[in-house]
């Protein structure tokens, strides 16, 4: 896990269209996941910011996250 949670600095364009309440909600959700060991990636952040600003509905959000999970699940583990 990275030592600093700098999600807004990494992808500022994803947060540009959010109002303050939306921004705080997204950052808090992502920070919580980060503290649990999640590694930030642009796709997850984009999906959540799109949902927060109303660009996609709940069903589309679920479709996107399910598709992302399926892609990651199919990647075979790296053997060392």
Z-matrix of the N, CA and C atoms (Angstrom, degrees):
N
C 1 1.453
C 2 1.524 1 108.04
N 3 1.311 2 116.12 1 138.16
C 4 1.459 3 121.40 2 176.47
C 5 1.530 4 109.30 3 -63.87
N 6 1.320 5 116.42 4 151.71
C 7 1.453 6 120.84 5 -178.17
C 8 1.525 7 112.78 6 -77.99
N 9 1.323 8 116.88 7 -22.49
C 10 1.464 9 120.81 8 -177.29
C 11 1.525 10 109.60 9 -125.34
N 12 1.312 11 115.32 10 136.41
C 13 1.461 12 120.94 11 177.89
C 14 1.527 13 107.89 12 -94.24
N 15 1.321 14 116.10 13 98.70
C 16 1.468 15 122.25 14 -173.56
C 17 1.527 16 111.99 15 -118.60
N 18 1.304 17 115.73 16 40.01
C 19 1.465 18 121.99 17 -171.19
C 20 1.529 19 113.33 18 -56.77
N 21 1.316 20 118.02 19 -41.51
C 22 1.471 21 120.31 20 -179.05
C 23 1.525 22 112.04 21 -70.55
N 24 1.303 23 117.41 22 -29.61
C 25 1.462 24 120.63 23 178.45
C 26 1.527 25 110.78 24 -76.87
N 27 1.322 26 116.64 25 -29.33
C 28 1.467 27 120.05 26 -179.34
C 29 1.524 28 112.08 27 -71.23
N 30 1.328 29 116.65 28 -41.66
C 31 1.464 30 121.54 29 -177.56
C 32 1.533 31 110.47 30 -134.78
N 33 1.322 32 118.19 31 66.79
C 34 1.469 33 120.47 32 -176.16
C 35 1.530 34 113.33 33 -61.80
N 36 1.323 35 116.97 34 -29.75
C 37 1.463 36 119.94 35 -179.26
C 38 1.527 37 111.84 36 -63.71
N 39 1.318 38 117.92 37 -26.24
C 40 1.465 39 120.19 38 179.94
C 41 1.528 40 112.27 39 -75.43
N 42 1.316 41 116.45 40 -22.76
C 43 1.460 42 121.29 41 -178.27
C 44 1.527 43 112.49 42 -98.47
N 45 1.327 44 117.72 43 -9.88
C 46 1.465 45 122.31 44 -172.75
C 47 1.526 46 113.27 45 -60.96
N 48 1.326 47 117.87 46 -33.86
C 49 1.466 48 120.25 47 -176.18
C 50 1.528 49 113.57 48 -93.58
N 51 1.331 50 117.37 49 3.95
C 52 1.459 51 120.33 50 179.71
C 53 1.527 52 110.21 51 -89.87
N 54 1.330 53 116.03 52 143.86
C 55 1.455 54 117.82 53 171.33
C 56 1.531 55 107.91 54 -80.15
N 57 1.320 56 117.26 55 176.33
C 58 1.460 57 121.17 56 -174.52
C 59 1.536 58 112.62 57 -60.98
N 60 1.309 59 117.10 58 -41.14
C 61 1.464 60 120.98 59 179.86
C 62 1.526 61 110.82 60 -65.49
N 63 1.322 62 116.62 61 -45.01
C 64 1.464 63 120.81 62 178.10
C 65 1.528 64 110.67 63 -62.88
N 66 1.317 65 115.60 64 -44.16
C 67 1.465 66 120.56 65 -179.10
C 68 1.522 67 110.63 66 -59.61
N 69 1.323 68 116.03 67 -47.93
C 70 1.475 69 119.53 68 -179.91
C 71 1.518 70 111.91 69 -61.06
N 72 1.318 71 116.65 70 -42.95
C 73 1.464 72 120.39 71 -179.52
C 74 1.524 73 111.14 72 -62.06
N 75 1.322 74 116.46 73 -44.34
C 76 1.464 75 120.57 74 179.84
C 77 1.523 76 110.45 75 -65.39
N 78 1.322 77 116.98 76 -47.42
C 79 1.462 78 120.30 77 -178.49
C 80 1.525 79 110.45 78 -61.81
N 81 1.319 80 117.94 79 -41.82
C 82 1.464 81 120.66 80 178.93
C 83 1.524 82 111.59 81 -63.80
N 84 1.328 83 116.95 82 -41.80
C 85 1.466 84 120.37 83 178.12
C 86 1.523 85 111.47 84 -62.94
N 87 1.322 86 115.86 85 -45.18
C 88 1.458 87 120.11 86 -179.33
C 89 1.533 88 111.25 87 -68.41
N 90 1.323 89 117.05 88 -39.04
C 91 1.464 90 120.75 89 178.91
C 92 1.525 91 110.72 90 -63.43
N 93 1.310 92 116.30 91 -40.54
C 94 1.459 93 120.27 92 178.12
C 95 1.526 94 110.98 93 -60.43
N 96 1.323 95 116.30 94 -45.31
C 97 1.466 96 120.83 95 178.47
C 98 1.525 97 110.90 96 -64.57
N 99 1.318 98 116.68 97 -39.27
C 100 1.466 99 122.08 98 179.19
C 101 1.525 100 110.46 99 -61.71
N 102 1.326 101 116.54 100 -43.00
C 103 1.463 102 120.83 101 178.77
C 104 1.530 103 111.64 102 -64.57
N 105 1.307 104 116.80 103 -22.72
C 106 1.470 105 121.60 104 177.74
C 107 1.527 106 112.41 105 -89.55
N 108 1.347 107 116.49 106 0.12
C 109 1.460 108 119.77 107 175.47
C 110 1.515 109 116.13 108 111.04
N 111 1.332 110 117.64 109 -1.85
C 112 1.466 111 120.55 110 178.83
C 113 1.524 112 109.64 111 -69.92
N 114 1.319 113 116.00 112 138.74
C 115 1.455 114 121.76 113 176.26
C 116 1.526 115 108.62 114 -98.38
N 117 1.335 116 117.67 115 121.40
C 118 1.464 117 120.18 116 -178.46
C 119 1.524 118 112.68 117 -57.75
N 120 1.325 119 115.23 118 138.16
C 121 1.464 120 120.87 119 173.08
C 122 1.521 121 107.50 120 -140.71
N 123 1.305 122 115.14 121 152.61
C 124 1.461 123 120.23 122 -172.52
C 125 1.527 124 112.45 123 -60.86
N 126 1.315 125 117.54 124 -39.75
C 127 1.462 126 120.58 125 -177.16
C 128 1.531 127 111.50 126 -60.75
N 129 1.312 128 117.50 127 -47.28
C 130 1.462 129 120.57 128 179.85
C 131 1.525 130 111.37 129 -63.58
N 132 1.328 131 116.10 130 -42.60
C 133 1.461 132 120.44 131 -179.67
C 134 1.529 133 110.28 132 -65.35
N 135 1.314 134 116.62 133 -42.77
C 136 1.470 135 120.18 134 178.73
C 137 1.527 136 111.44 135 -62.77
N 138 1.312 137 116.89 136 -42.82
C 139 1.465 138 119.60 137 179.34
C 140 1.522 139 111.38 138 -60.87
N 141 1.326 140 117.10 139 -44.20
C 142 1.458 141 119.85 140 -178.55
C 143 1.530 142 111.80 141 -70.22
N 144 1.330 143 118.14 142 -39.69
C 145 1.467 144 119.17 143 178.30
C 146 1.529 145 110.63 144 -69.04
N 147 1.319 146 117.90 145 -36.32
C 148 1.467 147 120.27 146 175.94
C 149 1.528 148 110.85 147 -61.53
N 150 1.321 149 116.36 148 -42.12
C 151 1.468 150 120.84 149 179.00
C 152 1.528 151 110.58 150 -66.15
N 153 1.314 152 116.70 151 -42.92
C 154 1.469 153 120.93 152 -177.79
C 155 1.523 154 111.98 153 -63.35
N 156 1.315 155 117.45 154 -37.15
C 157 1.470 156 119.25 155 -177.66
C 158 1.526 157 113.01 156 -90.50
N 159 1.329 158 116.77 157 0.27
C 160 1.454 159 120.32 158 175.26
C 161 1.517 160 114.97 159 85.74
N 162 1.323 161 117.38 160 12.19
C 163 1.468 162 120.13 161 179.14
C 164 1.519 163 111.37 162 -71.52
N 165 1.334 164 116.08 163 -26.01
C 166 1.470 165 121.30 164 176.55
C 167 1.531 166 107.95 165 -133.36
N 168 1.328 167 115.88 166 154.39
C 169 1.467 168 119.04 167 177.65
C 170 1.525 169 110.08 168 -91.75
N 171 1.321 170 115.87 169 177.63
C 172 1.459 171 121.50 170 -177.07
C 173 1.529 172 112.06 171 -59.07
N 174 1.322 173 116.91 172 -42.59
C 175 1.464 174 120.15 173 -179.88
C 176 1.524 175 112.15 174 -62.54
N 177 1.325 176 117.12 175 -41.52
C 178 1.470 177 120.59 176 178.29
C 179 1.523 178 110.28 177 -66.58
N 180 1.326 179 116.82 178 -39.64
C 181 1.460 180 120.38 179 177.14
C 182 1.531 181 109.92 180 -58.24
N 183 1.335 182 116.36 181 -48.64
C 184 1.466 183 120.40 182 179.78
C 185 1.521 184 111.77 183 -62.38
N 186 1.340 185 117.00 184 -39.16
C 187 1.460 186 120.07 185 178.21
C 188 1.525 187 110.32 186 -61.02
N 189 1.332 188 115.90 187 -44.97
C 190 1.468 189 120.31 188 -179.32
C 191 1.522 190 112.34 189 -64.03
N 192 1.331 191 117.19 190 -45.85
C 193 1.462 192 118.50 191 -177.35
C 194 1.526 193 110.84 192 -70.64
N 195 1.325 194 117.20 193 -34.38
C 196 1.466 195 119.55 194 175.75
C 197 1.528 196 110.71 195 -64.31
N 198 1.333 197 116.85 196 -42.37
C 199 1.470 198 120.72 197 179.18
C 200 1.529 199 110.62 198 -64.35
N 201 1.325 200 116.84 199 -40.83
C 202 1.472 201 120.16 200 178.53
C 203 1.523 202 110.47 201 -64.41
N 204 1.312 203 117.01 202 -43.06
C 205 1.464 204 120.69 203 179.05
C 206 1.526 205 110.60 204 -62.35
N 207 1.304 206 116.43 205 -40.66
C 208 1.465 207 120.58 206 179.60
C 209 1.533 208 110.86 207 -65.21
N 210 1.329 209 117.49 208 -41.52
C 211 1.473 210 120.28 209 177.88
C 212 1.522 211 110.86 210 -61.77
N 213 1.307 212 116.87 211 -43.10
C 214 1.464 213 120.82 212 -178.34
C 215 1.524 214 111.30 213 -71.12
N 216 1.309 215 117.06 214 -31.66
C 217 1.460 216 121.11 215 179.95
C 218 1.521 217 111.33 216 -68.22
N 219 1.322 218 117.08 217 -32.50
C 220 1.469 219 121.34 218 -177.26
C 221 1.520 220 113.01 219 -79.16
N 222 1.306 221 117.60 220 -11.30
C 223 1.457 222 120.18 221 179.57
C 224 1.521 223 108.19 222 -75.63
N 225 1.333 224 117.69 223 119.59
C 226 1.470 225 119.10 224 -178.77
C 227 1.532 226 110.55 225 -67.73
N 228 1.315 227 117.05 226 148.45
C 229 1.472 228 119.61 227 179.20
C 230 1.524 229 110.68 228 -66.54
N 231 1.288 230 115.47 229 148.78
C 232 1.468 231 122.39 230 177.94
C 233 1.520 232 107.19 231 -83.61
N 234 1.317 233 115.94 232 125.95
C 235 1.463 234 120.33 233 178.54
C 236 1.528 235 109.27 234 -96.54
N 237 1.294 236 114.68 235 135.68
C 238 1.475 237 119.36 236 -179.36
C 239 1.492 238 109.94 237 -117.73
